[in-house]
Amino acid sequence: MFYKNDVSVYNITSGRANTTFTISPARVSSSGIYKCQVDVEGKSRSKELEIRVTGVSPPKIHIRKTEVKEGEDVSVTCEAPEEDPPLFFTFYKFQDSKIVSQKSRSATNQKSLQVNFPIEKGDKILRFNCDVKVGYVSDEAKSSLSEGKFVTVTEPFSTPRIEVSPSTNFTEGINMLIKCSVQKPPPSSSYNETVEITIQKDKEILKSSTTESVIFSQLATVKEMGDYTCKAETKKTWKSSSVFIAIAELFARPRLSVNGKDNLNEGDRLSLMCEVPGLSSNVSKNQNFYLLKNKDFRQKMILGKHSTTVKEKDSGSYLCEVTISNITKRSDPVNIRVHAAVSKPILTQSQNNNRMVVAGETLILNCICSSGTLPITYSLYRGEQFVGRVNKTDKAPAVFMVNVTKSDDLGEYRCHATNRNTLSNQFSDSINITVITPVDKVHFLTIPEGTIEEGTELGLSCSVENGTFPIEFKFYFKKGKEEILINVTKTNAHHAKYIISSFNKEEDGGYFCRASNQAKHSVSTEPIAMKAVLAKWKKGVLSAFIIFIILAVIVISLYFYLDRKKKGQRITLDKARTSKTSDVNHDKATLELKNEDSYYGSMQNEDENHVLKHSEENIGNDHENNEVEYTEVEVDAASPLRDASLNNAHTTEDSPNSI
């Protein structure tokens, strides 16, 4: 097996000891590293060999047409049939044995390549060649030039011909004619593109046509002097011819001059003069001079002069015109500016025109003149002190913004207006601006503070530390909702008072004040709570009444105490009498008990003690009826309590005697 650059190129199986691989013919593309590999009974062996082939065979060149016209293209094909790609082709365009153009192209998988060469203006007889290079390594693998192929170039139309009449050098005032012509191919030829002919002065096209000739004519003046070009062109090519036309001046341009200055006051005298340099006075007298203003006003000048008293409307651009031998020339323009004096300016305040301003705010003043030529310069003064300046180029008022920061900014302001009229100098009427200082640091005071006796006088005081008069003080009472008590305006004091002559309980609540002035900025204090208390005489009456009540209670209590004590002594005497009567009756009863097995007495138990105690407590009441209640108790003769009862009865009875 044979390999080139590790790529198999030939493979053979043979029983011979050697074999041959032939490359014929050998080319540069055959260069490379070759290797032969032999496989015998499962064993392989190879050896590498580098082969380098030099020399490239010349390529072949083909041209489709050997005769072309300007503007057409020539197709050139270069072919290297004996070389293997990749190939690099170079094409050459020769004229008079000089390379005028070349193009290079590569072909990666083909052996030929085609390019187009445009036929340009001036091309006559052309020769085309090409060469080829194998690969992209070095020029050693480059071929020699191919055989040359010739191409003849024919003109599609002739070079333009330019003709000037009367000549290329003449004096202005006559008609000038320029003719441009070309020769086109006959209609029977294959060339059918449209040829356009133009006449140009510098880069300005004067006239054009698609016929074989074009003519331009006009009255010649000096300004028509210059280079003229006749150009014929198609989409692909063009040809031209040029000529310089010299025109002599018949007379110079007129010159307009101002006798004096060109900035005038309204009412000044304007004098203008028009003259032609180099023209004698005798000839000038016979010429007609015209004055033009803004190109819309035309007036004949007497002997080239014009004089008038100007107004503002006379401002404008002036020039003069003169015609000699059908040649009309105009002067350069002269700008005349007439300035009307400014009227008396009017100064007004922009915000509210009340001639007041709050300190810390901006005072805006407008100044305007109803008439006067623009621009107008407005200046603002405070007294004799300059404040600011505004230059206006329109009819809008001048606006001055003055930052009012201190009381020194008050005073008389006036506006001064002026313009380029030298007699213009006007002042407006003065306006007096008052600077208002807002109220500041309001203080509220009550006399007394906090609480007040009913029926006494309550004094309210409201004051401010700063503020321009007049100052308005408002006193308020607040109990749920605000209620204004009084509104006081002060023109010479920074404080105000309000007296409530007789304060009562219904007037309990918060009291505060609010201060303001023309600055429209009010400041309020925090409410102070006031509460009515009893008057001293009411407290005395109440104390006396309480003491009287206490004394009355003591007297009544003493009365009842003495009365009870008296009744207690009476009850004691009654008890003594009752006790004696009870003893007599008791003896009698004892006898009856013995006979009848009955017993009168009190049982010494809890119920009987309660009965006795209750009886003693009601002794006083029973004493009035002088009645004694007795309790009859029947006792059974066989009762075991009988003896005990008898014994107790005796103890009770003996007790008073023993005492």
C-alpha positions in Angstrom: 0.0 0.0 0.0 1.2 3.5 -1.0 0.3 6.6 1.1 0.7 10.3 0.4 0.5 12.5 3.5 -1.1 9.5 5.3 -3.8 9.1 2.6 -3.9 5.9 0.6 -3.2 6.5 -3.1 -2.4 3.0 -4.4 -3.1 -0.5 -3.2 -1.9 -3.8 -4.8 -1.6 -7.5 -3.8 1.3 -9.3 -5.4 3.4 -12.4 -4.9 6.5 -10.6 -6.1 9.1 -9.2 -3.8 8.6 -5.6 -5.0 6.1 -3.4 -6.9 6.1 0.0 -8.5 3.7 3.1 -8.2 4.2 5.6 -11.0 3.1 9.3 -11.0 3.1 10.6 -14.6 3.3 13.4 -15.3 4.6 14.7 -11.9 3.3 18.1 -10.9 3.9 20.4 -8.0 0.7 19.1 -6.4 2.4 15.7 -6.4 4.8 16.9 -3.7 4.5 15.4 -0.3 5.5 12.6 2.1 5.1 9.2 0.6 5.0 5.9 2.5 5.1 2.2 1.4 3.6 -0.4 3.7 4.1 -4.2 3.2 2.0 -6.7 5.1 3.4 -10.3 5.1 2.0 -13.1 7.2 0.5 -10.7 9.7 3.6 -8.6 9.9 3.9 -5.1 8.5 6.8 -2.8 7.7 6.9 0.7 6.2 9.3 3.5 5.2 8.7 7.2 4.6 10.1 9.3 1.7 9.6 13.0 1.1 9.2 14.0 -2.6 9.3 17.6 -3.8 8.2 18.5 -7.4 9.0 22.0 -8.7 7.7 23.9 -11.7 4.1 24.8 -12.7 2.9 24.5 -16.2 1.6 27.8 -17.7 -2.2 28.2 -17.6 -4.4 28.8 -20.6 -6.3 32.1 -21.0 -9.6 32.6 -22.9 -11.4 35.9 -23.8 -15.0 36.0 -25.0 -14.8 39.1 -27.2 -11.8 40.7 -28.8 -13.5 44.0 -29.6 -15.5 46.0 -27.0 -16.7 49.6 -26.4 -16.0 52.0 -23.6 -18.2 51.2 -20.6 -18.6 47.5 -21.5 -16.9 44.6 -19.6 -14.4 42.0 -20.8 -14.8 38.4 -19.4 -11.4 36.7 -19.0 -11.0 33.0 -18.0 -7.8 31.4 -16.8 -7.4 27.5 -16.7 -4.7 25.2 -15.3 -5.9 21.7 -16.6 -2.7 19.9 -15.6 -2.6 21.1 -11.9 -4.6 20.0 -9.0 -6.5 22.4 -6.7 -6.3 24.4 -4.6 -5.2 27.0 -7.1 -4.5 30.7 -6.9 -5.1 32.7 -10.1 -3.9 36.2 -10.9 -5.3 38.2 -13.9 -3.4 41.1 -15.5 -4.7 44.0 -17.7 -1.9 45.6 -19.8 -2.0 48.8 -21.9 1.1 50.0 -23.6 3.1 47.2 -21.9 2.0 48.5 -18.5 -0.1 46.8 -16.0 -3.2 49.0 -15.5 -5.2 46.6 -13.4 -4.9 43.1 -11.8 -7.2 40.8 -9.9 -6.5 37.7 -7.8 -8.9 34.9 -7.0 -8.6 31.4 -5.4 -10.2 28.2 -6.6 -10.4 25.5 -3.9 -12.0 22.7 -5.9 -11.8 23.7 -9.6 -9.1 24.2 -12.2 -10.4 27.4 -13.9 -11.7 30.8 -12.9 -13.4 33.7 -14.6 -13.3 37.5 -13.8 -14.6 40.6 -15.5 -12.6 43.8 -16.3 -14.5 47.0 -17.1 -13.4 49.1 -20.1 -12.8 52.6 -18.9 -12.4 55.9 -20.6 -9.0 56.1 -22.4 -8.7 52.4 -22.9 -7.5 51.6 -26.5 -5.7 48.3 -27.2 -5.5 46.0 -24.1 -3.7 42.8 -23.4 -4.7 40.2 -20.8 -2.5 37.5 -19.2 -2.8 35.3 -16.2 -0.7 33.0 -14.0 -1.4 30.3 -11.4 0.1 29.2 -8.1 -0.4 25.8 -6.6 -1.3 26.0 -3.0 -0.6 29.0 -0.8 2.9 28.3 0.3 5.5 30.2 -1.8 6.1 31.7 -5.2 8.4 28.8 -6.2 5.2 26.9 -7.1 4.0 29.7 -9.3 3.7 29.4 -13.1 4.9 31.7 -15.8 2.5 34.1 -17.6 0.0 32.6 -19.9 -0.2 33.5 -23.5 -1.5 37.1 -24.0 -4.9 37.9 -25.5 -5.5 41.3 -27.1 -8.8 43.3 -27.0 -9.5 46.4 -29.1 -11.6 49.2 -27.5 -13.8 51.4 -29.7 -15.5 54.6 -28.7 -19.4 54.6 -28.2 -19.4 58.3 -29.0 -16.9 60.9 -29.8 -15.2 63.4 -27.5 -17.6 66.4 -27.0 -16.9 69.5 -29.1 -17.5 72.9 -27.5 -18.0 76.1 -29.6 -18.3 79.7 -28.2 -19.7 82.7 -30.1 -18.7 85.4 -30.6 -15.4 84.1 -29.2 -13.8 83.1 -25.9 -12.7 86.7 -25.2 -15.1 89.6 -25.7 -16.7 92.6 -23.9 -19.9 92.3 -21.9 -23.2 93.6 -23.2 -23.6 91.2 -26.2 -25.2 87.7 -26.4 -23.0 84.8 -25.7 -23.7 81.4 -27.3 -22.2 78.0 -26.3 -22.7 74.9 -28.4 -21.8 71.3 -27.3 -22.0 68.4 -29.7 -20.9 64.7 -30.0 -20.9 61.9 -32.6 -23.0 58.9 -31.7 -22.7 55.4 -33.3 -25.1 54.8 -36.2 -28.5 53.4 -35.3 -27.6 50.2 -37.0 -24.9 49.4 -34.5 -25.4 47.2 -31.5 -24.7 50.1 -29.1 -28.1 51.5 -27.9 -27.3 53.3 -24.7 -28.6 56.9 -24.3 -26.0 59.6 -24.3 -26.7 62.8 -22.3 -24.9 66.0 -23.2 -24.7 68.8 -20.6 -23.1 72.3 -20.5 -21.8 73.3 -17.1 -20.2 76.4 -15.5 -18.1 75.3 -12.7 -20.4 72.6 -11.1 -23.7 74.3 -12.2 -25.6 72.6 -15.0 -26.7 75.3 -17.5 -28.4 73.1 -20.0 -28.7 69.4 -21.0 -30.0 67.3 -23.9 -30.1 63.7 -25.2 -29.7 64.7 -28.8 -26.3 65.1 -30.6 -25.9 68.7 -29.6 -27.1 71.3 -27.0 -26.9 75.2 -27.1 -26.9 77.7 -24.3 -27.1 81.5 -24.8 -27.6 84.6 -22.7 -26.6 88.3 -22.4 -23.0 88.2 -21.2 -21.7 90.2 -18.2 -18.6 90.0 -16.3 -20.1 87.5 -13.8 -20.5 85.0 -16.7 -16.7 84.8 -17.2 -15.2 81.5 -16.2 -14.7 77.8 -17.2 -17.4 76.0 -19.2 -17.5 72.3 -19.6 -19.3 70.1 -22.2 -19.8 66.6 -20.9 -21.3 63.5 -22.7 -22.0 60.5 -20.6 -23.8 57.2 -20.4 -24.4 54.9 -17.4 -21.0 53.4 -17.8 -18.7 56.0 -19.3 -18.3 59.7 -20.0 -16.2 62.2 -21.9 -15.8 66.0 -21.6 -14.2 69.1 -23.1 -13.6 72.5 -21.4 -13.0 76.1 -22.4 -12.4 79.3 -20.5 -14.4 82.4 -21.6 -12.9 85.8 -20.7 -15.4 88.7 -20.6 -14.2 92.3 -20.3 -16.2 94.7 -18.2 -18.1 97.4 -20.0 -18.5 99.5 -16.8 -18.0 98.8 -13.1 -20.6 98.0 -10.6 -22.2 101.1 -9.1 -21.4 102.1 -5.5 -24.0 103.4 -3.1 -22.7 105.6 -0.2 -24.3 107.3 2.8 -23.5 110.8 3.5 -23.2 110.5 7.3 -24.0 107.5 9.5 -26.2 104.5 8.7 -27.8 104.4 12.2 -30.2 107.3 12.4 -32.7 108.8 14.9 -36.2 109.2 13.7 -36.4 112.7 12.2 -32.8 112.8 11.0 -31.9 113.5 7.4 -30.7 110.6 5.1 -28.6 111.4 2.1 -27.6 108.6 -0.4 -25.4 108.9 -3.5 -25.0 106.3 -6.4 -22.0 106.5 -8.7 -20.2 104.3 -11.2 -16.4 104.1 -10.7 -14.5 105.1 -13.8 -17.5 106.6 -15.5 -17.1 110.3 -16.4 -19.5 112.8 -14.9 -20.8 113.7 -18.4 -21.7 110.1 -19.1 -23.2 109.7 -15.7 -25.6 112.7 -16.2 -27.2 110.8 -19.0 -27.7 107.6 -17.1 -30.7 106.5 -15.2 -30.0 105.6 -11.5 -32.6 103.9 -9.4 -32.8 103.4 -5.7 -34.2 100.1 -4.4 -35.2 99.3 -0.9 -35.8 95.7 0.3 -36.2 94.7 -3.4 -39.8 95.9 -3.3 -39.4 99.7 -3.5 -38.0 101.4 -6.6 -37.4 105.1 -6.9 -35.6 107.1 -9.6 -32.6 109.1 -8.2 -32.0 112.6 -9.5 -28.4 112.7 -10.7 -27.7 109.7 -8.6 -28.7 111.3 -5.4 -31.5 110.8 -2.8 -32.3 112.7 0.4 -35.2 112.5 2.8 -36.2 112.9 6.5 -36.5 109.4 7.8 -39.0 107.6 10.0 -38.8 104.2 11.6 -40.4 102.6 8.6 -37.5 103.8 6.4 -35.2 101.2 7.9 -34.1 98.6 5.5 -31.5 97.4 2.9 -30.8 100.0 0.1 -29.0 99.5 -3.2 -28.8 101.4 -6.5 -29.1 100.2 -10.0 -27.9 101.5 -13.4 -28.3 100.2 -17.0 -25.9 100.9 -19.8 -26.1 99.2 -23.2 -28.7 96.7 -21.9 -26.3 95.8 -19.0 -27.9 96.4 -15.6 -25.8 96.3 -12.6 -26.6 96.8 -8.9 -24.5 98.0 -6.1 -23.7 96.2 -2.9 -26.5 96.7 -0.3 -26.3 99.4 2.4 -28.3 98.8 5.6 -30.0 101.8 7.0 -31.4 101.6 10.5 -33.8 104.3 11.8 -34.4 104.2 15.6 -37.6 105.6 17.0 -37.3 107.0 20.5 -38.8 104.9 23.3 -42.0 106.1 25.0 -42.3 106.6 28.7 -42.0 103.2 30.3 -44.7 101.8 32.5 -43.6 100.0 35.7 -46.1 97.6 37.3 -46.0 94.9 40.0 -46.6 91.4 38.5 -48.1 89.5 41.5 -51.1 91.6 42.7 -50.1 95.2 42.0 -50.9 96.2 45.6 -47.4 97.6 45.9 -46.6 95.3 48.8 -44.3 92.3 49.2 -43.6 89.9 52.0 -40.1 89.8 53.3 -38.3 86.6 52.1 -40.4 86.5 48.9 -39.5 87.7 45.4 -40.8 91.0 44.1 -41.6 90.8 40.4 -41.7 94.1 38.5 -42.6 94.5 34.8 -41.4 97.4 32.7 -42.6 98.1 29.1 -42.6 100.8 26.5 -45.5 101.1 24.2 -43.3 102.3 21.3 -39.6 102.5 20.4 -37.3 100.6 18.1 -35.9 97.4 19.3 -33.7 96.4 21.0 -34.7 98.4 24.2 -32.6 98.3 27.3 -34.5 98.5 30.6 -32.8 99.4 33.9 -34.4 99.2 37.4 -33.5 101.6 40.2 -34.5 101.7 43.9 -34.2 105.3 44.6 -30.8 106.2 43.1 -29.4 102.7 43.5 -29.1 100.5 40.4 -30.8 97.1 40.8 -30.6 95.4 37.4 -30.8 95.6 33.6 -32.7 93.7 30.9 -32.2 93.9 27.1 -35.3 93.1 25.1 -35.4 92.3 21.4 -39.1 91.8 21.3 -42.2 93.6 22.5 -42.6 91.6 25.7 -42.1 93.5 29.0 -38.8 93.3 30.8 -39.2 91.3 34.0 -37.2 92.2 37.1 -37.1 89.7 40.0 -35.9 91.3 43.2 -35.2 89.1 46.3 -36.6 91.0 49.2 -34.7 90.0 52.3 -34.7 93.1 54.5 -36.6 96.2 55.2 -34.0 98.2 53.3 -35.5 96.7 50.1 -38.6 98.9 50.5 -38.8 102.3 48.8 -39.5 103.9 45.5 -38.7 101.8 42.4 -38.5 103.3 38.9 -37.6 102.0 35.4 -35.4 103.6 32.9 -35.7 102.7 29.1 -33.3 103.5 26.3 -32.4 102.3 22.8 -30.0 103.2 20.0 -31.8 106.5 19.5 -29.3 109.0 20.9 -32.2 111.2 22.2 -34.0 108.4 23.9 -33.9 108.6 27.7 -37.1 108.0 29.6 -38.0 107.1 33.2 -41.2 105.6 34.4 -43.3 106.9 37.3 -42.1 105.7 40.7 -44.0 103.1 42.6 -43.5 102.8 46.4 -43.1 99.2 47.5 -43.8 98.3 51.1 -42.0 95.3 52.6 -44.2 93.4 54.9 -42.6 91.4 57.7 -44.7 88.4 58.7 -45.7 88.0 62.4 -43.4 85.9 64.3 -43.2 84.3 67.8 -46.7 84.8 69.2 -47.1 84.7 73.0 -50.3 84.3 74.9 -50.8 85.1 78.6 -53.8 84.7 81.0 -54.2 86.7 84.3 -54.6 84.7 86.5 -53.3 81.4 85.2 -55.0 78.0 85.4 -57.9 78.6 87.9 -60.0 81.7 88.6 -62.7 82.6 91.1 -66.2 82.8 89.7 -67.3 86.3 89.1 -63.8 87.7 89.0 -62.0 89.3 86.0 -60.0 87.2 83.5 -57.4 89.1 81.5 -56.1 87.7 78.1 -53.0 89.1 76.5 -51.6 88.3 73.0 -48.3 89.7 71.7 -45.8 89.2 68.8 -42.1 89.9 68.6 -42.0 90.9 65.0 -44.5 91.9 62.3 -45.5 94.8 60.1 -48.5 96.9 61.1 -51.5 96.6 61.0 -51.5 93.4 63.0 -54.8 91.5 63.6 -55.2 89.7 66.9 -58.0 87.1 67.3 -58.9 85.7 70.8 -60.5 82.2 70.8 -62.4 80.1 73.3 -62.2 76.3 72.6 -64.6 73.9 74.3 -65.1 71.2 71.7 -65.1 73.7 68.9 -63.4 77.0 68.4 -65.3 80.2 69.1 -63.9 83.6 68.4 -64.2 86.0 71.3 -63.0 89.2 69.7 -61.0 90.5 66.7 -58.6 93.3 67.5 -56.5 95.2 64.9 -53.4 97.1 66.1 -51.7 99.8 63.9 -49.0 100.8 66.4 -48.6 98.0 69.0 -47.4 94.5 68.9 -49.8 93.3 71.6 -53.5 93.3 72.4 -55.6 92.5 75.5 -59.1 91.2 76.1 -60.9 91.2 79.5 -63.7 88.9 80.6 -65.2 90.9 83.4 -67.1 88.2 85.3 -65.8 84.6 84.7 -68.3 81.8 85.4 -68.3 78.0 85.3 -69.8 78.0 81.8 -66.7 79.6 80.5 -64.4 76.8 81.5 -62.2 75.6 78.6 -59.1 76.4 76.5 -58.1 80.0 75.5 -55.6 80.9 72.8 -54.9 83.7 70.3 -54.0 84.0 66.6 -52.0 86.8 65.0 -51.7 87.8 61.3 -51.0 90.7 59.1 -51.0 91.6 55.4 -48.4 88.8 54.8 -51.4 86.4 54.9 -49.5 84.2 57.4 -51.2 83.6 60.7 -49.5 82.1 63.8 -51.5 80.5 66.7 -50.6 79.7 70.2 -51.4 76.5 72.1 -54.6 76.6 74.2 -54.3 77.4 77.9 -57.0 75.7 80.1 -58.9 77.9 82.5 -61.2 76.6 85.2 -63.6 78.5 87.5 -63.6 77.9 91.3 -66.0 79.2 94.1 -65.6 82.8 95.3 -64.3 83.4 98.8 -67.6 84.8 100.1 -69.4 81.7 98.8 -66.8 79.6 100.6 -67.5 81.6 103.9 -71.3 81.2 103.5 -70.9 77.5 102.9 -68.5 77.1 105.9 -70.9 79.0 108.2 -73.8 76.8 107.0 -71.8 73.6 107.7 -70.9 74.9 111.2 -74.6 75.8 111.8 -75.6 72.2 110.8 -73.0 70.7 113.1 -74.1 72.9 116.0 -77.7 72.0 115.4 -76.9 68.3 115.4 -75.0 68.7 118.6 -77.9 70.7 120.3 -80.5 68.2 119.2 -78.3 65.3 120.3 -77.8 66.9 123.7 -81.6 67.5 124.0 -82.4 63.9 123.3 -79.7 62.8 125.6 -81.0 64.9 128.6 -84.5 63.9 127.8 -83.6 60.2 127.8 -81.7 60.6 131.1 -84.7 62.2 132.7 -87.0 59.4 131.5 -84.5 56.9 132.8 -84.8 58.3 136.4 -88.6 58.1 136.2 -88.5 54.5 135.1 -86.2 53.6 138.1 -88.8 55.0 140.6 -91.6 53.2 138.8 -89.6 50.0 139.0 -89.2 50.4 142.8 -92.9 50.8 143.3 -93.6 47.9 141.1 -91.2 45.8 143.0 -93.0 46.3 146.4 -96.3 45.6 144.9 -94.9 42.5 143.3 -93.7 41.2 146.7 -97.2 41.4 148.2 -98.8 39.7 145.3 -96.0 37.2 145.2 -96.8 36.0 148.8 -100.4 35.7 148.0 -99.7 33.8 144.9 -97.4 31.4 146.8 -100.1 30.5 149.0 -102.4 29.9 146.2 -99.8 27.7 144.5 -99.4 25.5 147.4 -103.0 25.0 147.5 -103.6 24.5 143.9 -100.2 23.0 143.0 -99.5 26.0 140.8 -96.4 28.2 140.6 -95.7 31.6 139.4 -92.2 32.6 138.5 -89.7 32.6 135.8 -88.0 29.5 134.5 -84.2 29.8 134.6 -83.7 28.8 131.1 -82.8 30.5 127.9 -86.3 31.3 126.9 -87.2 32.8 130.2 -84.1 35.0 130.3 -85.0 36.2 126.9 -88.6 37.1 128.1 -87.2 38.9 131.1 -84.7 40.8 129.1 -87.3 41.8 126.6 -89.5 42.9 129.4 -86.8 45.1 130.9 -86.1 46.7 127.6 -89.7 47.6 127.2 -90.0 48.8 130.7 -90.0 52.4 129.8 -92.9 52.0 127.5 -94.9 49.9 129.9 -94.3 52.4 132.6 -96.5 54.9 130.9 -99.5 52.5 131.2 -98.5 51.5 134.7 -99.3 48.0 133.9 -97.4 44.8 134.8 -97.7 41.7 132.8 -97.7 38.4 134.4 -97.1 35.0 133.1 -99.1 32.1 134.4 -97.3 28.8 134.3 -98.9 25.5 135.3 -96.7 22.9 136.8 -97.5 19.3 137.3 -97.2 18.2 140.9 -95.2 15.3 140.0 -92.7 17.3 137.8 -89.1 17.0 138.9 -88.6 20.6 138.0 -91.0 21.9 140.5 -88.6 21.9 143.4 -85.9 23.5 141.4 -88.3 26.1 140.2 -89.4 26.9 143.7 -85.8 27.3 144.8 -85.0 29.6 142.0 -88.1 31.6 142.7 -87.0 32.3 146.0 -83.4 33.2 145.0 -84.8 35.8 142.6 -87.1 37.3 145.3 -84.4 37.3 148.0 -82.0 39.0 145.8 -83.5 42.5 146.1 -83.8 42.3 149.9 -80.3 41.1 150.3 -79.1 44.0 148.2 
